[in-house]
């Protein structure tokens, strides 16, 4: 069995996020996106260090 997130689950998640964050939702999503980007950059740096070693 696989774990899949379909449209109904995404809609439910969106509604919960809207209730929790309200007007701050765009700001929160932007911060989350920046954090994820920084995390990916860090992982890429670690992978490059392993490849060069």
N, C-alpha and C positions, 0 to 999 in steps of 0.2 A: 504494500500500500504506500502511495506517495502522499506527500503533504502539499496540497495546492491551494493557492489563494485565488478565488474566483471573484467575479463582479459583486456578488452579494456580500462577501466578506470585506471587500474593499469599501463598499458603501457603508457598512456598519462601522468599520474603522474610521472612516471620514466623519461620520456623525458623532462618534465618541470624541474624536480630536476636536471637532468644532465645539462640542459642549465643554470640554476641558479648557481649551485655550481661547476660544472666542475671537476677539479682535486681535489677539497676539499671535494667532496662527501663522500668518505670513512671516512674521519676525522669527518665530520659533522654527519654522521650516527652513528659512534662510540660514539660521545658525546651525541647524542639523546638517544641511548641505555643505556648509563650510567645514564643519568638523569631519564629515565623511571624506571630503576632498583631501584634507590634511592627513587623515589616517591612511588613505591610499598612497599619498606621496611618501609617507614614512615607510609603508610596506614595500614600495618600489625601491626605496633607498636601501632597505635591509636586503632585499633580493639581489640588488646590484653588488652589495658588499660580499654576499655569499658567492656570487659568480666570479668575482675578481679574486677571491681567496683561493 
